Amino acid sequence: MPISFDPRVFILPPYERCPSCGASSFGILSIGGGTRYTRRCKDCWHTVDVPLPTIRKKIVYVDQFAVSDMMKVLNPRVKGHEKARKDPFWLNLFGALDVLGRAQLIVCPHSEDHATESMYSPFYPALKSLYDYLAWGVSFESSEFIHRSQLATALEAWLRGNDPVFDFAPQDVIHGRLDEWGDRLQMTLRGEYPAYIDDLRVVREEVATGICEAFARWQASRGAGFREFFEEEWKGYGNRLLLVYKDWVEKPLNVALGIAPPSEATLHPAPAATTFNILAEIVEENGVPFEKASSKLVEFFRSDILSKVPFLRISGSMFAVLAMKAAAGQKKPPNRGTATDVNMVGSLLPYCDAMFVDSACASLISDIPREHRFPYPCRVFSPRSGEEFLAYLNGIRDAMPEEHRDLVRSLYGKNWDKPNLWLFEE
C-alpha cells in the first residue's frame, strides 16, 4: 500500500496573508540556524526567509529533584502526582520556565546528572521528556570534560609561571546552539542502558560509603577550621588522581606477571588516568621532554595552584563546610546524593546565571565564610527561597522589550505565554 505524506503539516501557525496569492495560509516552516526563520504558504508554497535579531539567553540550571516534582505535577499517570499537585510552587515553576524558554530569554540545559539520576527512576521516559523539553536541544558537557579544561588552563599558566585566567564562556562547555532562536519542533532519543545503570549504582554506593567515612573522620576533628578542611580537599584531589593513575599503570604489569587476572579495567583507563595522559601531552607541548613529563605533572598536582581551579575551589569549599558541621557536632551524615550535588555545582556554577538546587546543597554554599565566597555571579536558589526564584524569573519576563514580545508572538503563536500543561497528555 503506497504511503502518502503531505509536507504541509510542517507549516505551522500563526498564519499571515500570503504576499503572493493572498491566502491566509502563510505560516512558519522553520526557525532554523538561529539567524533567520522561514515562512511558507500552504497554498502556493511562496517562501520567504526573514532575519532574526541576536539574543543572549540566561542559563538557568534546574536540579533533578525539581525536574522530578514538576513532572509529577504534570503527569497524572505517575505515583506521587496527587501529593505533588498539592504544592502550587511546582506548577508555577514549570510555567515560568516554560514560558521564558519559549520567549527565548532563558535555557535550562540538561546535564549528565539529569540523565544518570533519571535512569535510577521507574519514570525515566517521563523525566527525560521534561528535561529535554526545557533544554531546547542544549546540554552541558560532562563534568570530566569541564574539569580537564580547567586543569589544562591552570597547568599551562603554572608551566609559564603565571596565575591562571579562566574564561567561563558557556558555549565552551555546552552542546547545542545556546544563543540562537529555537525551532518549534524538537526531536529527542530515549536511550536506556540497563547494564550501565548497574555500574552506576555500584559507583554511587562506593562514593556514598566514602562520604560517610570522611564524615566520621571530620566528626573526630577538633580545632580545624574552614581553611584547614579546604586545603585537605584540594590537596586530596591531586593525591587521589595520582593514586588512580599509578594503579592503572600497574594493572597491565600485574596481569602479565600473573599477579592479577585480566579485566576490562586493564584495557580502558579510568577517567583520572585519561586526565593525567591528556595533561601530560600539554606538558610536552610546552617544551618538557617526554621522559620528564610525568614527574613534572606530579609536581603540578602537588602545587598550590590547584586551589585556584574553579571546580576544586567550589567543591572543596562545599566539602569544607560539611566538614565544619561534622566537627561542630552534626550527627546525621550527608545523604548518598551529596557527592553528586557537590560535583554538579562545582562543575556548572561558573557558567550559569542561576541555579535551583535542593536546600541542603544551597546551605553548603551559603555557609561558606564570607572571605572565601565565590567570585562567580551565578545566583543560587532552593525551595527555601522558592518565591525569590519565581520573582527572579518573572523579573526576566517583565524586562522583555515590547518588540521582542511581538516577534515571539509572531513565531510561536498567540499562546506563547501560556505554559504547556498537556505535555504528558496521551
N, C-alpha and C positions, 0 to 999 in steps of 0.2 A: 504494500500500500504506500503510495507516494506521500512524503511528508511536506506539508506546506508551511511556510514561515513568512510572516509579514514583518519586515524590518521597521515598519512604522510604530511598532509597540515601544521602540526606544525613544520616540519623540514624545516628550513629557510636557505637561502644563507647568507654568501658566502659558496660555496661548495668547498671541497677539495677531492683529490683522496682517496678513502676508503682503509685503510691498510689491509682490509680483502679480499674484492672482486675486488678491483682495479677500481671500477666505480667512476666517478667524481660526486658523489652524497652524499658526507659525509658532512652534513650540521649541523647547530646549532639547537638543540632541545630546550634547555633552558639555561638560565643564572640564576640559582636559588640559593637562600640561601646566595648569596653574597660571597661565598668562592670558588665556582667552576662553571664551565659550562660543558654542556653535548653536545657532537657531536654524531649524529646517521646517519647511511647510509640509504638512501631511498630505496635502492635495497635489501641489505642483512640484514639490521637492526643491523649491528655491532655498538656497543655503547661504548663510552669512556668518562669518567669523567676527566676533566683537572682542576687542582687547579688554583685559581686566586690570584694575589697579593693583599695585603691590600691597601686601598686607604683612603684618607681624603678629602671629598668634602667640598668646601666652601659653606656656606649658604648665599644665595642672596635672600633677600625679595623684591618682586616687588608689589607695592601697586595696589589697584583695578583700579584706573584711567588708569594706564599703561596697565593693562590686557585688559581693555575696548578698548583702542586705538589700541593695537596690533590686537585684534580680528576684529575690523572694517577694518583694512588694509587687513587682510587675507580673510575676509568673504564678497564676493561681493553681498550677499543677504540681508545685513542689512543696515538700514538707517545710513548715516554717512560714508559709505565706500569711496565715491568719495572724500570727504573732507579729510579723514584720509590719503588716499594714496598720497596726495599732499605733505605730510611731510615725507621724506625718513627716518627720525630718527626711526619711529616705526617699520618699516620693518627691519632696521639694528639691532635694539634692539632685536626683536624676533629671527633673525638669529643668533646673538651672544649667546643668552640664550639657544636656541635650540641645537646648535652645542656643546656648553660646557656641556649641560646636557647629551647629547649622549656620549660625551667623558668621562663622569663620573667624571668631575672636579668640577662641581657645582650642587646644587639642589636648587629649588625655592619652598619651602614648602608653601602650601596654609594655610590660617588661617580662623577663624570664620568670620572675616571681609570680606574676599572674598565671603564666602557663603552668608552672610547677604546682602551685597551690591549688589550681583548678583541677589538675589531674587527680589529686587526692579525693576529690569530691564526687559523690554519685550524680551530681548535677553538672558535670563538666561541660556538656554541649551548651547548656543554657548560660553558664558563666562565660564561656569563650565567646558566645554570640554577643553578650553585653559588652565585654571589654573590647572586642573588635569593633563593635558599633560606635563606641565613644572615641576610639582611637583614630578613626578616619584614615586607616591604612598606614599609620605611623607607629613605630615601636622603638624602644631603646635597644642598643647593643647589649650584649651580655656584660655582667659585672667584670668578668675576666678581661674582656676587651678594654673596658674603661680603666681598670687597674693597670694593665700593661701600658696603655697610652700615657697615663700619668707618671708611671715609673720611668718610662722612656724619656719623658721631658725632664724629670729630676736627674736621671743618670747623665744625660748629655750636658746639663748645667754643671753637675758635680765634676765631670771629667775636665771641664774647662775652668773650674774654679769660680763659677758664678752661682748666684741664687736662682732657683728655678722660677720661671714665669709661666703660669698656667692659663691657657685660653679655654674658657668654658663656652665655646661656640656649640650650641645644641646640635646643629646639623652634623657635627663631627662624631656624635655618639648615637645617631638615630638612623633607622631605616625608614625610607619613605620620604615623601615631599612634605616638608614641615610648613613652610610659609607659602603655601600655594592653595588656591581655591579647590575644595574637594568636590569630586563628582558625586552625583546623587545615587549612582549605582556602585555599591561596594561588594566585592566578592572575597570570601574567605574560605579556607580549608580547615576542616575539623582537626584531623591528625591525632590519633590516640596511640600510645606506645605502652602497653601493659608491662612488658619486661623492664622498660626504662623506669616506670613508676616504682617497681620493686626495688631497683637500685637506689632510687632517690630516697625511699623510705629508710633504707639501711644507712645511707649517709646522714639523713636527718636525725636519726636516733643517735648516731655516733657524735654528731655535733651537740645535740641536746645533753648527752652524757658529759661531754667535755665542759659545757657551760655550768652544769651542776657541780662538777668537781672544782672548777675555778671559783664558783660562788662559795663553796665550803672553805676554800683556801682564803678567800677575801674575808670571810666572817672571822677567821682566826687572826687577821691582820689588826694590829693596833698601832696607832701613831702615824700611819701612812695617809697622805692626803692626795688630792687630785693630781698634782704634778707627778708624784711617785707612781701612781697607778697608770697614768697616761704614758709615762716613759716605759713602763713594763709592757704596755700593749704594743706600741710601735716597734720596740726592740724585739718583742716576741714574734712579730710578723716576719721579720728578716730571719730570725733563727729557725722558725718553723719551715719557711720556704727552703732554706739551705739544707735542712734535715730531709725534707721530701726529695729534693734533688739528689742528695747523696744516696738515699735509699733506692731511687730509680736507677742510678748509675750502677749500683752494686748488684741489682737483681739479675741481669744477664750473666754476670760473672758467677753468681751463686748457682744459677741454673746449669751453666757449663761445667761447674765443679761438682754437680750433683748434690749440693747443699740444700737447694730449694727446687720444687717441681716447676715445670713450665706453666705459665699462666698468661691470660690476656694482658694483665698489667705489665708483663715483661715487654710486650710489643708496643703498647701505647703509653706514652708518657703522661704522668699526672699533670694537671694544669700548671702547678707550680714549677714542674720541670720544663714545660714548654715556655713559661715566662722566663726562666733562667736562660734557656737557649736563645730566645729572641733577644734578650738584653745583652747576652754575650756577643752577638753579632754587632750590636751597636758599639760595644767597647772596641771591637776590632776595627770597625769603620772609623773610629776616632783615633786610630794610629797605634793602638796597643797590640803587640804581637800575639798571635794565636795562642802560643804556649803560656802567656801571662794573662790572658783574658779572664779565665775563671777566677784566678786569685784576686784580680782587680775587682771583679764583680762581687766577690765575697766581702772585700773591703767596703764596697758601696753599701751592701746590705747591713753592714755593721756601723754605718756612719749616721751622724745626727740628721742628715738631710731627709731621712725617711719621715721624720716628724713633721715635715712641711708638705708631704704628699697629701693632697686633699682627702682621698678616701681613707687614708690612715689617720689623718687628723680628726676626721668626723667620727669614724668608728671607734678609734682609740679614746676619744673624749666621751662617747656614749658608754663604752665599757668601763671607763674610769668612774663615771657617775654611778654605775651599777655596783662597782667595787666599793665605793664610798658608802653606799646604802647598806651593803652587806656588813662592812666593818662597823657601821653605826648601829647594827643590831637588827636589820631586817631579817626575818626568819624564813619567809617564803622565797624559794629560788625562782628565777625567771621561767616563763613557760617555754615550750620547745620551739616556738616561733620567734623568740627574741633574737637569736643569731641571724636569722633570715631578715628580720626587720632592720637590724643594725647594718647589715651588709647592703640592703637595698637603699637605705637613707645615705649611707656613706658613698655609695656609687653614684646616685642620681641627684642628690640635693643641689649641688652647684649648677646644674643645668636647668633647673626648674624655676618657675616664677612662684609656684605654690605647691604644697604637698598636703594631702589629707591622710593622716596616719592614725593608728589607734592611740588611746590615751596613755598607755604605758610607754610607748615609744616616744610620744611627744614630751613626756615628763623627763625622759633621759636627755632630751635636747634642752628643755627649759631650765633644768637643774645644773647645767654646766656653769661653773663660776664665771662671773661677768668678764673677768680679764682674759678668759680663754674662749669666749664666744666666737662663733664662726663669722668670717667677714662676707659671707655669701648673702645676697639679697633675698633669697627664697623665703617666703612666709610659710610657716608650718601651722597647720590646724589639726584638730582632733574632735571627737564627739563632744568633749567638754567645751570646745569653742565652736560648736557646730553652727550656731546662729551667726557668729562672726564670719565663718566661712561663706555662708549664704549671702551675707551682706557684701563680702568681698566680690563674689560672683555677680551679684546684682549691680554692684558699682561698675563692673566692666560693661555690663549691658547698658546701663544708664549713660555711660560715656560714649556710646556708639554715635558717630555723626549721622545726621539725617540722610545724607546722600548714600552712605554705606547701607543704612537700613532699607532704602528704596531699592538698591541693587540686589540685596539679599532677597527681598520680596519678589523681584522680577525673575530671580534664578531658582529659588526654592519654593515659591508659591506663597499665597496669602496667609497660609497657616504655618509659616516658618517659625513663628514664636509660640507654637503650641507643642508641648512635649509629646513624643510618640508613646503613648500609654498602651499601645496594642502590639508592642514588639514581640510578645510571646503568644499572640492570638493564633489559633490554628487556621 
